[in-house]
Protein backbone atom coordinates (compact mmCIF):
# COMPACT_ATOMS: atom_id res chain seq x y z
CA UNK A 1 0.00 0.00 0.00
CA UNK A 2 1.48 3.35 -0.96
CA UNK A 3 1.52 6.45 1.22
CA UNK A 4 -1.54 8.11 -0.31
CA UNK A 5 -3.59 4.91 0.10
CA UNK A 6 -2.49 4.61 3.75
CA UNK A 7 -3.61 8.18 4.43
CA UNK A 8 -7.12 7.52 3.10
CA UNK A 9 -7.83 4.51 5.32
CA UNK A 10 -8.79 4.59 9.00
CA UNK A 11 -7.31 6.92 11.61
CA UNK A 12 -3.94 8.37 10.65
CA UNK A 13 -1.63 10.80 12.42
CA UNK A 14 0.83 12.28 9.94
CA UNK A 15 4.06 13.83 11.20
CA UNK A 16 5.69 16.15 8.67
CA UNK A 17 9.32 16.43 9.76
CA UNK A 18 12.93 16.86 8.62
CA UNK A 19 16.09 15.15 9.88
CA UNK A 20 17.77 18.50 10.54
CA UNK A 21 14.86 19.86 12.64
CA UNK A 22 15.53 19.89 16.41
CA UNK A 23 11.88 20.15 17.52
CA UNK A 24 11.04 17.30 15.12
CA UNK A 25 13.51 15.03 16.95
CA UNK A 26 11.91 15.90 20.31
CA UNK A 27 8.44 15.21 18.92
CA UNK A 28 9.64 11.88 17.46
CA UNK A 29 10.34 10.61 21.01
CA UNK A 30 6.76 11.46 22.05
CA UNK A 31 5.38 9.76 18.94
CA UNK A 32 7.22 6.56 19.87
CA UNK A 33 5.49 6.61 23.28
CA UNK A 34 2.18 7.42 21.55
CA UNK A 35 2.52 4.39 19.25
CA UNK A 36 3.25 2.17 22.27
CA UNK A 37 0.15 3.35 24.17
CA UNK A 38 -2.42 4.01 21.45
CA UNK A 39 -3.90 1.41 19.14
CA UNK A 40 -6.17 2.14 16.22
CA UNK A 41 -4.27 5.20 14.98
CA UNK A 42 -1.51 4.72 12.40
CA UNK A 43 1.43 7.11 12.71
CA UNK A 44 3.00 8.04 9.40
CA UNK A 45 6.19 10.09 9.29
CA UNK A 46 6.74 12.13 6.14
CA UNK A 47 10.15 13.68 5.54
CA UNK A 48 9.52 17.07 3.89
CA UNK A 49 12.90 16.94 2.16
CA UNK A 50 11.87 13.74 0.36
CA UNK A 51 8.13 14.34 -0.21
CA UNK A 52 7.82 17.86 -1.60
CA UNK A 53 4.60 16.97 -3.43
CA UNK A 54 2.84 15.88 -0.21
CA UNK A 55 4.24 18.92 1.59
CA UNK A 56 2.62 21.13 -1.05
CA UNK A 57 -0.60 19.10 -1.13
CA UNK A 58 -1.08 19.54 2.64
CA UNK A 59 0.15 23.16 2.62
CA UNK A 60 2.96 22.56 5.11
CA UNK A 61 4.62 25.87 6.01
CA UNK A 62 6.51 24.92 9.17
CA UNK A 63 7.67 21.75 10.87
CA UNK A 64 6.93 19.73 12.79
CA UNK A 65 3.34 19.72 11.58
CA UNK A 66 0.87 17.06 12.65
CA UNK A 67 -2.29 16.30 10.71
CA UNK A 68 -4.96 13.97 12.05
CA UNK A 69 -7.00 12.28 9.32
CA UNK A 70 -9.95 9.90 9.63
CA UNK A 71 -10.94 7.98 6.50
CA UNK A 72 -9.23 10.51 4.24
CA UNK A 73 -10.80 13.59 5.89
CA UNK A 74 -8.61 16.08 7.74
CA UNK A 75 -9.96 16.40 11.27
CA UNK A 76 -7.31 18.72 12.72
CA UNK A 77 -3.78 20.03 12.26
CA UNK A 78 -1.20 21.58 14.56
CA UNK A 79 2.43 22.62 14.55
CA UNK A 80 5.22 22.43 17.10
CA UNK A 81 6.15 20.06 19.89
CA UNK A 82 3.51 18.11 21.77
CA UNK A 83 3.53 16.01 24.91
CA UNK A 84 2.14 12.49 24.92
CA UNK A 85 -1.03 13.80 26.58
CA UNK A 86 -1.40 16.54 23.95
CA UNK A 87 -0.99 13.96 21.18
CA UNK A 88 -3.73 11.81 22.71
CA UNK A 89 -6.03 14.80 23.06
CA UNK A 90 -5.25 15.93 19.49
CA UNK A 91 -6.36 12.54 18.17
CA UNK A 92 -9.33 12.42 20.53
CA UNK A 93 -7.89 9.37 22.35
CA UNK A 94 -8.53 9.39 26.10
N, C-alpha and C positions, 0 to 999 in steps of 0.2 A: 504494500500500500504506500503510495507516495504521500508527500507532506500535505498537499492540498486535500487529498482524500481523508487523511487523518483528521484534519481540522474540521471537516464537515460532519464528523460522526461523534455523537456522545458529548460528554463534558470535557473540554480541553482548556488548559491553562498554557498560554504561549508566553515564553520569556524571550524577548528580543534583546540580545546582548552582543558584546564584543570581547575578545580575549584581552584587549588592552585596557578595558574599563574596570577601574577599582570597585565602584559600587556594584557592578555586575557580579564580581567575584564574591562579594559579601552576600548578595542576594542568592547566589548559587548554593551557598551553605544552607540557607533557610529552605530553599526548594528541595534539597536532599531530605531534610527533616520532614517537610510537607509530604513528599512521596512515601516516606516510611509510615506516616500516620494516617494519610487520607487514601481511601480507595474510591474508585469510581470517577476520578478525574485524571485524565492523561496530562502529563507535563511534557511540553515540546519546547526545546530550546532552539532558537533560530539565530544564527550568527549573522549580524547585519552586514559584515564584510563579505560574506559568501552568498547571501540571498537578497541582493539589492531589489529584485522584482517584488518579493514579498514585503520588504521594507516600504517600498513605494505603495503597494496595494493597501497596506494597513496604515499608511500615513504616519510612519514612525519618525519623530523629530528629535527625540532624545532617548537615551538608554540609561539604565534598563527600563523597558516598557513591558508591562504585563497586560495581556488581553485575555479575558475569560469568555469562552464561546460555548454555547450549548446548541448542538445539532446545526452547526453552521451559522448561527446567529450570534452577533456580538452582544454580550450581556453588559460588560463593563470593561473599562481600561484604566490603567493607572501607571504612573512613572515613579522611579526612585526605589530606595530600599524598603523592604517590608519585613516585619517580624513574622514568625510562624503563625501567631494568632491573627495578625492582619491578613496573611495569605488565606487562612481559613475563612475569615469574615468576608474577604473579597470574593471568594468562590461559594459563599453562602453555606459553608460546611461548619457545623457546630460541634 
